[in-house]
Structure formats: structure tokens, C-alpha cells
Amino acid sequence: MPHILPRFAAPLAAIVAVIAVPATAKDKEPPPRPAQIEELYACRDIADPTERLACFDRAVGALSSADEAREISFADKETVKKTRRGLFGFSLPDLGIFGGDDADKIDHVETTVVSASDAGYGRYRIEMADGSVWVQTDDKIMPLRPRPGQKIEIKSAALGTYFLSLEGRPSVRVRREQ
């Protein structure tokens, strides 16, 4: 019995570590607001209308200058969603610039094939209509070569991997190349 415990200790520790990562990721605070935005918001607290207007004029001027100098940028929710979709499949550090809401997380994309080429060993390199390029990484054989216009769905899988399904056929494992 004592020999069984060490055999399961390492896998159990790995499972606990994987479970703990999402819990700590959710506790992460959003990035601080830029100073220009904080200065603009601070103007609301000024009681005197003339001083408040002067404060807003200064703060908006500083915000406009920062925007023109590309020191600050703005994005609405739809732009963030579009950017997340465009980055689907890339492993990027979480800088907090695309929000942290799990409800907006993209776990799959649907697109169409533009072209497919041989990647060696019976695998394919597939260019999509959205500009992304995916390469098959497993040894599963796709019965038919992907053709332009065919519908593709790519889904997130465990541990940063992805599965590609061509028109509902069995999935193959892929990685994003471009």
C-alpha cells in the first residue's frame, strides 16, 4: 500500500495545480485606468460650474493629445470582440487589454477554406477566409482534401490545443501558424 501513494502523488499534484490556475486568474484585478481618464472623471466632483468646465476642457485636451500621439487608445466592446476573434488560436500573454469577461471569451470560430496545401505526412496547411492559417498537427487522415468554400469550425481544446472540423467531419488537431 505505501508504494501506491508515491505513484499517484505527482499526477494528483499536477491536477491540483491546473485547477488552481483558473481560480487565481478570476481574482485578477482589471488594469488601472489611464491617468488622462482619471483626470477627466475627477472634474465631475468640482462644484463651481466655471471651474468644472475649465477642468473638463483641460482634461479633454490632454486626452485628445494623448490619443493623437497614440499614447492611449479606445475600443468599444464590438471592436474588442472582433480583435479577440482575430487572435483566436494564438498564445498571447493576458495583458488585460481585451477585458477579462469569460462571457465574451471566444472558444470557437466558424469560417471557410480559401486554400489548402500539403504540409507533409498526409497533413494539411489550410488558409481561411478570415486570413488565418492553420496546420494539422496530428496523424489523422482527412478522407478528402479541404476545398475552397468549405465550412470549417475550429474549437479550443484542453491545454491550449485546437480541433478543426471540416463540414462536420471528425476533427483533426491543428495549431495556428498565421
N, C-alpha and C positions, 0 to 999 in steps of 0.2 A: 504493500500500500504506500509506503513512503517514496517509492520510486516513481509512482504515478504523478504525484504532486509537482515535482520539478518539470515534468514533461508538459504540463498544462500551464505552468506559471508564465512563460513568455508569451504564448498566444493570448492568455487572459489579460495580461498587462497591455498588449497591443490593442485589444478590443476596448479596454477601458480608456486608453489614450485617444482612440478615434472617436469615442462617444463624448469625451470631454471637450474636444475641439469645437464642435458646434455650440456648446453651451457658453464657452468663453467668447466666441465670435458674436453672439447675440448681445452680450453685455457691453460691447464696444460702443463708445460714445461717438456721435457724429462729429465730423471735423468742425473746428471753430469757424465762425463767420468771418469773412474778411473785415479788416478794420474800417474800410470805407462804408460797409453796410451798417456796422455798429454805430458809426458816427451819424449816419442818416437816421437810424432809429432813435438815437439819443435826442435828436431835435424835437421829437414829439413831446418830450417832457418839459419843454420850455413854455412857461405860462404867458409871457408877453408876446403878442402876435407879431410885432415887428422883429423882435429878436429871433422868434421861431422861424419866420420867413427867411431872415438873413442866414440862419443856421442851415435851413434846407437848401438855400441857394449855394452855400459853400460846400455842403456835403454832396449835393448832386453834381456840382462842378468837379469835385475830387473823384467821384465815381465815374463820371464821363471821361475824365483824363486817364484814369486807370484802364477803362475799357478801350479807349483809343490806342493806348500804349500796350495793349494786350497783357496787362498785369493782372487782369481779372476777367472772367468770362461768365456768361449767364447761359443757362439751359433750362428749358421747360421740361415737364415730365415726358412729353412725347419725344423730344429730342434725346433725352436720356435713354428712353426705351429703344429708340432706333439705334443709338450707339451701342447699347448692350447687345442688341441683336447682331450688329456688325462685328462685334468682338467675340461672339459665341464660338467656342472651341479653342480660344487662346488662353493660356495660363498666365494671368496677369496678377500682380500684387493688388490687394484690396486697399486702395488709397482713399476710399470713402467719397470719391468724386462722382460716383454714379448712384448714390443712395444706398441704403442698406436694407431696404424693404424686401423681405422674402416674397411678398405677394407679386412683386414686379420682376422677380428672378426669371430668367429665360432658361428653360430646361430642354427645349427642342426648337428646331426650325424646320419649316417646310419650304422647299424651293424646287427648281427644275434643273436638269442637266443641260449644260451648254456644250461640253465635250468630255470625252473620256479617252484616256490613253493607257497603254500598258506600262505598269510600274515594275514589271518583272515578277517571276514566280507565280503567275496567274493572278496577280493583284492589279488593281486599277488606281489611276490618278484621275479624279473627277473634278472638273471645273463647273461651278454652279452659276445660276443666273444672278445671284447676289454678289458675285465676284470672288467668293471664297473658293479655295481649292482644298480638297480632302484626299488623303491617300489611305488605301486599305492597308491594315497592319496585320490582320490575321491570315490564316491559310485556308479559309473557307472559299469554296469555288462559287462564283456567281454564275448561274447557268447561262445567262445572256449578258452580253456586253451592254453597259449603260448607253443609251442613245439620246441625242439632243431632244429636249422637250419632255422627257420622262420625269415624273414627280418623285421627289426624294424627301424623306424625313430623316433628320439626324437628331438623336436623343442623347442627353447626358446619361452616363452610366456611373458606376462606382469608381472612386479614386481617380477622378479626372479623365476618364476614358469616355469614348463616344461610340454609338452604334448608328449605322446608316442602313435604312431600309429603302429599297428601290421598288416603288409602286406596290408596297405591301408584302413583298417577298421577305424571306428570312433575312435577318440583319447580319451585317458584317462589321467588324471593329474597324474604326478609322481614327485618324488624327488630322488636325487642321494644319495645312502646310502654308497657306497664304490667305 
